[in-house]
Each structure stands twice: as structure tokens, then as C-alpha cells.
Amino acid sequence: MRPTLLVRSRRRLLALLGTVALAVTGAVALPGTAQAANILTNPGLESGSLSPWSCTGNLGSVVSSPVHGGSKALAGAVSSSDNAKCSQTVAVKPNTAYTLSGWVRGSYVYLGVEGGASTWTTSPSAYSQLSVPFTTGASQTSATIYVNGWYAQGTYYADDINLDGPGGGGGGDTQAPTTPTNLTSTGKTSSSVSLSWGASSDNTGVTAYDVYSGSSQVLSVSGTTATVGGLSPSTAYTFTVKARDAAGNTSGASNSVSVTTNAGGGGGTGFKQAAPYLYLGWGDPPSATSVMSSTGIKWYTMAFMLDGGGCNPMWDSARPLTGGNDQTVINQIRSAGGDIVPSFGGWSGSKLGANCSSASALAGALQKVINAYSLKAIDMDVENTDEFENEAVQAKILTALKTVKTNNPGLKTIVTFGTTTTGPSYYGNRLIEQAKALNADIDVFTIMPFDFGGGSDMYGNTVNAAEGLKTKLKSTFGWDDATAYSHIGISGMNGLSDQQENTTPAIWSQIRDWGNSHHIARLAYWAVNRDRPCAGGGVVSNCSGINQTNWQFTSITAGFTG
């Protein structure tokens, strides 16, 4: 990353939102009066589980911030192709008036009833309440309520959702669905297992299938297939599935299936990190905790740790390692439930890798920073001719990383470097080869797919560059595809790059979705300081140069799960 520096207008959603109640068939009858009782299950997500909510694309999750009430809320990680619709089906009485309400936060968030009324709002910085009255049909016994965001508009949040009215009548449905059959594993990687099973039947209809790993529910889906992600390599898991109907009746557990994930290989550990760069010495730095609250981001890559003279680490070569503003901000981030990974190096400045006299001296400088902040990970941003294109300095950096990783069990090491549109350059390939030769055990090789003169297709060129990196990692380390992807990071540049390449929010969403689908290890971008709109503003330090909302790229990045 470096402290130097035809966008499509943000989609305006002019949806025609119906306010007509659900159709009433047969003879006209006056609707009954709903009783003020919330008939939804887990309306505020306080259970810590999604159940019985079911979210498209497995894009829903339970978060602890930002919330409206209690300690949990629903987050929908909208992509460019999926609006992250989360729904729940409940038993209702026919010909009865109900009121659906809920608190939502985000750009263009919808609340509604399948086949009936809905409403929406845009409230990216605070929770806003939505309300939808509707009346059930004359023979209607179930209703599916939903909340969703809009395509490429960033993560939305929902909390304290209420459906006020009576539950299903006639004593209620008490018949459970039949048990799912023939649960089998249809595929696996080092971090995921795919499953399928035979459908259940029910007197009123199956509304969801809950997938369990051991005794813990991990997914809720509407169909008869699921992929459970976020797993550890070379680890045995046992899965079962239960069917559920609109009244909440749950079947018995299916047969169990035990699956051992593939080996990670080469030190793969399932490490995942969404960590955009934040630079406190440049670009009108925003409040780190305010951005966390607005977007759900948990990690920052803090730039830059440089040489203050004599192989002595200092922030930006000028600010003290501890006791200054940088430490204050880091303490605030951690108090808010987040963490940081410092970035050593960058494009310019006096760098430790170039200036420390030996690998052992460099390792000593890195260790000072690790000790000062009890770090879980460090990022070496290897750029320019003094580090990236200097073969001796490359070897010095890799040897120092090997040393501190040996001396700090559990520490993750990240190396970040430039790329061509088709994969690593000569020096990138050499860096990877040296990592293998020195047995440096690097956890993540992160490419920077910008400023490579890549033209207008920033999504296509980014994917091609990442695929080129994957191919190089496979050939160098002997890894399979899944293991190679698990060692890849992408660190982009939001909006306009120094070479006027344009990465829009929609393109960044596509890149994030590609990263999630291929289970890469890390997603970052340069920089949160620039995550503000200034269409036509050019390449500047405190905005993106394009039309966007505040912190939109950070919100998108927060949806990276790997």
C-alpha cells in the first residue's frame, strides 16, 4: 500500500412497494383482531443462533454490534448477486389482522410478508423502525416474513422484529415433520463440507432444515443441500439434519455422517481476516470505533510501521511505538471488540526491512512490536526497489518472519506485494520461491491488484491475478487448489487508483464474493481514510474519487468470511 495517491451512479431503488393486504378468497368476512403478542421465534437473535431464520446464500449471521436492543442482531452480508434475504415462516389464523414491525439499519433495507405487503427505508448510520400491517387470507394458516437488503449496497442489520397477532388456531399444529433420510457428504475441502439429504414430509409443509455439527446448529436452509464453511483442516466433524415446519415442530435427527476435512498443507490453519488499512498519519483519519459501529468491521491493518533510526520501529518513522495516538486508537479498537495487524513497510519511507543490518536484527525489531501489542498477526508490505526488487532484502524479511513465527507460537505472518494482471511478477514469483526455500511458513501471500495498468475490468483482472497466484503456490509448494486458495489474500484500492483504475462498490462486492466462494484467507483495501464519496475528486487521501456512501467499502469488506 502507498500513501500516494465511468463510475456507475449508485443504484437508486425506486421499487413499487405494495400495501395491499394478502388476498382473501371466498366470501368477504371482517378480519379478526390481532392480539398484541409476538409470535416470531428468536426475534432479536438473542439466542446467538440464526434458527429459525433462514438466509439466502448463507449470507446471514448473528452479530453483537451494532444492535438495537439486547446484545445480538441479524447481519445480512448483501452481495452484488444476492440481497441476503432472511425469512421465518410461522403459523397464523385465517382472516386475521397482523402487524409486522422491526428495527433495521443499512442502505435500502426491506421488511415484508411473502406474497403481500412490504416497506423499506435507507438508514445507514442508525436503526430505524419499519411497520407493515396485513391481513391473512380466508384459508391461510402460515405466513413467511422477511427482511433483506439490496444488491451491492453493503451489509444491513435487523433487530427486534415483531409479528403481533395470534398464533395458528385450532389448538395449533403439533405434528412434526418426518425425519430427513440418507444424509451424505457430497464434497469437502480443507475448510468446508457439502451435504445432501432426502426431503421430509409434513401435514402443513416443511419450512426449513436445520444442520447440526455435533450438538450445535450451524446452518438453517430451505432446500435439501447445504455447505458448512469455516471449518479447520484435517479435522473430523459429525453432522445431522432436522426438519422444521411453520409451527416450530421439529423432526428427529437424520442419520449422522462423519467427515474429516482435507489437510490444509503447508501450515494452513483456517486463518481468515477482513482488515482494511487505516493510516493515522494521513488522509483525515476517521474514528476507528465509529466506523466499526457503522459497518461491523472487526480488524484493521494499521499503517505503517517504519524505521525510526537504528532499526528502531516507530509508527511512520515519527510517532512512538507506544504511548502515543496510535496506541490510544488501538486500545479503543480492542475495547470495542476488534483488533489490529500492523503493516511494516509500504511504498515509501525508511523501512525496517531495508535498514536493519541483518535478519536477526530485523526479527528483533519485529519482536518489539509483537511484544508491545501482544499481536496475533503481522503484515510485511514488501514494495519498491529497496525491498521487493532487492533479492537480499527479500531473503532478510522472510528469514526474520520465520524467526518470529518460531518464537511466537500461533502468530500469523502475511506478506503483501504487487502483481500483474495475470499473477505475480518476476520478483513476486521469486519471493514465493524464497519462502519455500527458506521454509518461512508464510500464512498468507497477499497481492495488490491495482496500479498494474489493468484497464477497466478490475474484477476480471483481480480474479485473474489471484488465479495466477494460486497456480504459482500450487507449483511451488505442491498444494491442491483448496490449500492454495487458503493461503491467498487480496488487498485492493477503493475507487480510483493512482493509475485511474476504478474499483466501484459493486466491483468490490464481486471481489469479496469471489474470495468467499474460494475460501481465501484475507481481504483488505487501501484505505479506510478514502472510504468517503467525492465524485470527480480525483485520487486524494481522504475520499475515493467516486460516488459512494460513507464507509461503503468497509461495510462490504466486513462481509468477508473466507
N, C-alpha and C positions, 0 to 999 in steps of 0.2 A: 504494500500500500504506500501511497505517497501523498504528502501534504501539498500537492500542486493541483493544481487542477488543469421528422414529422411525427411529433408525438400525438397519438390519438387523444382527443379530449376524453376526460373521464366520463364514463358512461352515465348518462342521466337516465334514471329509471322512471319512465312515465307509464307505470303499469296501470291498467284499468282494474281497479280493485272492487270486486263485487261486495255489495252489502245486503244481497238478497238472502233470506234465510234458506236453510235446506228445504228442498221440495217436500210438500205434504201431499201425499197421494190419497185418492178416495174422497170420501165425504169431508167437507170442511168442518173442523172442530176447533173450539177455543183451546189454546195451549194451556197446559198446566203451569203452575208457578214453581220455579226452582227454589229449592231450599238453599240457604247460604252455607254450603259445605263443599270443601274442595275434594273432588273425587279422583284427582290425579294421584298417582303414586310417585314418591320421590320428587316433589315439585320444586324443591330448592337444591337438589343434588346433595343434600347433607349426608346421605349415606356414604358418599365418597365413590360411588359406583354409578355408571350410566343407567343401569337397569331400573325400570323397564323401558327407558328411552332407546330408540334405535336410530342411528345416524347414517346417512348415505356416505359411501366411500370410506367408512370407518374414520370419518373426519371429526367426530365429536369427542370431547374429553371433559373431565372434571378438573376445575382449576380452583385455587384458593385466592386468586386475585386477578381482576377486580371482581368484587361481589356486591350485591345489593343488600342482602340480608344473610345472617348466619355466617358460615365460614367457607361455603363452596358455591360454585356457579358452573353453568354449562358454557363451554367454549366450542364454537364451530369454525374449524380451520378452512374457510372457503378457498377454493382453487379457481383457476380460470375455466374449468370444465365441470365443476360440482359446487352447488350452493350450500352444501353441508346441511341438508335438511334433517332435523331431528324430530321424531314423532313418537307419540304414545297413543295407543288405542284403549278406550275404556267402554264399559257397559253403560248405556243410558236408557232413559224411559222414552217411549214414543210420544210425539206431540207435546213436547215439554220445552219450555224456555230455559236456556242456559246462558251464562256469561263467562267467556274466556278472557283472562287478563294475564299480564306478565310484565316483567321489567326487562328491558333489552338495552344493549349498548353496542354501537358499531355503525358502519356506513351501510344504510339500506337493510334493515332487519325486518322480517315479516313474521306475523303471528296469525294463525288461521286454522280453519277446520277443513279437512279434505272434502272436496265437493261442495263447499259452501263459502261462507264469508271469510274475509281476511282483511288485515290492515298492515301498515308499515310506517316506519319512521327512520330518520337518519340522526343519530346522536352519538358521534364517535368519541366524545370525551366524558360522557356521563350517562348514567342509567336514565331511561325514560319509560313511562308506563304506557302500554297498549291495552286496548279493550275491544272485544269482539262479541256482541250479543248474537245469538242464533237460536232457532227453534228446530227441534228434531222432526223428522217425518212421522207419518201416522203409524208406520210399522218398523221404524228404525230402532235398533237395540244396541248399536255401538257407534262410536264416533272417534275419528282419528284427528287429534290436534297436532299442530306442527309449529316449529319455529325454524327459520332459515335466513341466511344472508343472501348476498348477491355476488355473481361471478366476478372474481378478481378484485373484490372490494375489501379484502382483509378479514381477519378473524372477527367474529361477532361474539357477544356474550349474552346469556339469558339467565334469569334467576327468578325465583318466587312466582312460578307460573301457576295460575289457579283456574280450575274449571268448576264454577259454582253451580250446584244443582244436585238432584238426587241420583244415586247410582241406579243400575239396572233393576227393574221391578220384578214382581212375581216371585219374591224370595231370593232372586239372584241366581245366576248360573253357577253351579257348584261342580259341574262335570269337567274334569281335567282332560287335556288332550292325550292322545295315545303317545307312547314313548317313541322317540326317534330311533330308527334302526340303522344298522350297518354303517356305523361311524368308521371312516377310514381316513388315512393321510394320503393326500394326492400329490404332495411335493414338500420339499423343505430346502432351506438354505442355512447358513450359519446363524441367521438371526430371525427366521420365520418358519412357520409350519402352516401348510394349507390343508384344509379338512373338507370332507363332504359327508352327507348322511341322507338316509331316507326320510321322506316327509311324514309328519304326524297328521292325524285327523282329529276333528273336534266337532261337537254338536253345533257350535256357533262359528267356528273358524279359528285357525291358528294365526296369531298376530306377530309372533316373534320367536326366535330361537336364541337361548342364552348359552354361550360357550364358556366352559369352566376349564381352568388349569388347576388340577387338584381340587381344593375346596373354594377357590377364588374365581368369581366370574370375571372374564377378561373381555368379552365381546357380547353384543346383542345385535342380531341381524334378522332380516325379514325372509331371506331365502334359505337354501339348504347347502350353502357353501360359505366358507369363511377362511381368512388368512390371519393368523395371530402373529403379530410382529413384535419387535423389541426384545427378542429372546437372546440368550447368551450362547456362544458357540460351544459345541461338544458337551451339551447339557441335556439330560433326559427330562421330558415333560410328559404328563399324563392328562389327556383331555376327555371330557364328556360333554354332552349337549342335552338340554332340556327344552321342551316346547312350552309356550305360554299362550293363553287366549286373552280376549279383551277384558274378561272379568278378573284376570290375575291368577287364574288356576294354572298350576304348573305340573307338567308331566313328571314321571320318573326319569332318572338319568339313563341315557343311552349306554350301550356298551362302551367301555373305556378303550382308548388307543394310546399306546406309549410310543413316543418318537424322540430320538436323540438328534439334536441339530448337528449340522455339518461342522467340521473343525474350522475354526477361524483361520488358523495357519499364520505363520509369520508374526505372531504376537497379537493377532486380532482379539479385541476384548469387548466388542459391542459398544465401544465409546461413541457417543453421539453429542453434538454440540451445535446449537444455534447461537452465534455470538458475533453480532455486528461490531465493527470498530467504533470506538468512542475516543476522541482526541481532546484532552483537556487544555492543550496549549495552542488551540487554533480553531477557527470557524465558529465562534459564538457558541460554546458548548452548552447544550441543554441540560436540564435537571435529569440526571440518570434515573432517579426514582420516579419522577413524574412520567417519563417515557415507559418505564416498567409497568406502572399502574395503567397507562393508556393502552398498552399493546400486549402485555403478558410475557414480554421477553424476560429471560432469567439470567443470561450470560452476556457479558460484554468482552470484546477484545480491546484491551487498553493500550493505546499507542502514546508514545513509543519509548521503550527503554533503550537508552543510548549510553555512550561513554562520557562520563564527566571529567575524564582525565586520569591517566594512570590505571586503566582497566577498572574503573570505579563506576558501577551502574548508577545512573540518575535518570529521572524522567526528563526526556527531551534534552539531555545533557546539561540541564539548568536547574531543574526542580529536585528537591531532595528525595531520596528513595523512600524515606518515611518521615512522618511529622508534618507534611505539607498538605496542600489541597488534594493531591492525588490520593493520599491515604484517607483523607476525610471522605471523599466520594466513594472509595472502595468500601469503607466501613458502612456508609449509608446503603450501598447496593446490597451488602451482605445482611444488614439489618432488615432489609425488605425481602429477604429470601432468595437473593441472587448470588452471583459470584463472578469473578473475572479471570481472564487469562491474559497476562501481559504479552505484548508483541515486542520482540527485540529486533531492531534494525530498521527496515523500511528503505525508501528510495534515497533519502538524503540524510545528512548529519554525520556525526562522528560515531561510528558503530563499534560495538564491543568485539564482534567477530573479526573485524579488520585490524583493530588496535591492540587487543590483548596479545601478548607476546607468544603464547603457546596455548595448546588445547587445555592443559591443566589450569592455566591462568584464567582462560575463558570459563571453564567449568566452575572455578571459584567465584567468578563474578555472577554467574547464573545462580549458584547456590545461595549467595547473599540475598537475591531477590526471592528465591524459593522460601528461605527461612523467614524473611521479613513478612511475607504474606501467607505462609502455610499453603502454598499453591498446590492445586490438583493437576494443572497443565501449564505448559509454556509454548509460545509460538515464536519460531525463528523466521522472520520475514526477510528472506535472502534475495537481495536485489542489487542491481547496478554492477559496475565493473569491479568495485572494491571487494565484493563478497561473491555474488552469483557467478561472475565471469572470472574469478580467481580460483584456480583449482586447489591451491594450497589452503586458502581460506575456507573453501567448501569442506575440505577434509578436517580442518581445525574445528569447524562448527559441528560437524557430525560426530567427531570424537568426543567433544565436550558434552553433547547431548547424550551420548552413550554413557558417559561417566555419571552425569547427574541422574539419569534414569536408574542406573545400578545402585546409586547411593540413596535414592528416594523411591522405595517400592510403591507402585501404584501411580506414580507420576506419568502423565501422558505427554508425549512430545509431538509437536506439529511443525512441519517445515512448509513455508509458503513461498511460492516463486511464480514468475511469469510463464506464459505459454504461447504457443502459436494456435491458429485455428484448428489444427489437426492433432495437437498433443504437444508434449514437451519439446523444447528446442534442444540443440546440442548440449548446452550446459544443464538443462533440466534432466536430460537423459543421463548425463554424467553424474549429476547429484544422486539420482536414484541408484545408479550402478555403484557409486562410492558407499551409499548407505548399506547396500548388500555386502560389499567387500569388507567394510569395517564392522559388520554385524551391529549396526547402530540401533536396530529395533525401533525405527520410527513408527509411531502410531498412525499419523495422518500426513499424507502428501497433498497439500492444498495448492491448486492452481488459481491464478488470477486471470480470468478470461475477459480482459478488456485492454485497451491501448495496444492491441495487436493488429490494428488496421483491418479489423474483421468485417467491415461493411455493415449492412443494415440488419442482417439476420443474427441478432445477438443470441437468441435462443438456440438456433441451429448450430452456430459456431461454438457456443458454450458446451453443448452436448457432444459435438464432435471432438472438442479439446479434451473433455472428460473421458470419452471413449478411447482416445489416443493414450491418455494416461493409464487407463485400465489395461490396455494392451501391453504397455511398457512394464507395468507392475507384474503382470502375469508372466511375461517372458523373463524378467529379471529374477523374481522370487519363486517362480513355479507355482503360483497360486491359481485357484479356479476363479471364475467370474465373480462369485459372491464374495469371496475373500478379498479380491482386488478392489471391488466397489467399497467394501467396508473400511478400506484404508484411504479413500479419496475424500478430499474437501474441495469446495468451490467458494471462492471469495470474489464477488463481483463488484461493480461500481454502479450505484443507483443513478438513474437519469443520464446526464451527458458525461461521457468520459473526456479525458484530455484530448482525445482524437475525434471528439464529436460523435462517437458511437452512442446510441440511445437505448438504454435498458429501461423500459417503461414498467409500471407496476404489474401490468398484465404479463409481460415477458418474465419478470422476476418471479411471479406466481408459477408460471410454467416451469422455470428452472427449479424452483423449490419442489414442485410436484414430481419432476423427474428425479430429483435427489431422493425424495421419499420412496418413490417406487423402486429405485435401485439400491436403497438402503446404504447410501453413502454416509460418511462419518461426520461431516462438518459443513455448515453453511454460514457464511459471513459476507459482509459487503462494506465498502468504503463510501460513506461513513454515516453514522447517526447524525453527526453535525450537519450533513447535507440533506437529511430526510425531511425537507420542508419545500413547499412549492415556490417557484419563481419562473414561470413560463417565459421563455425568451431571455432569461437572465444570464445565459452562458454558463461556463464552467467556473463556479465560485465555491468558496469554502463553507458557506452556511446555508445553501439550498441546492436543489438538484438540477436547476435549469429547465425544468419541465413542469407541467400541470399535474399536481397530485394533492393528496391531503397530508396534513402533518402526521409524521411517523408512520406513513403507509407502508414503506418498505420494511420497517421494523416489525409491524404487525404481520406482514407476510412471512418474514423470517421466523417469527415466533411459532408459526405453524409447521416448522421443520421438525420432524421426529426421527428421520432416518429409517 
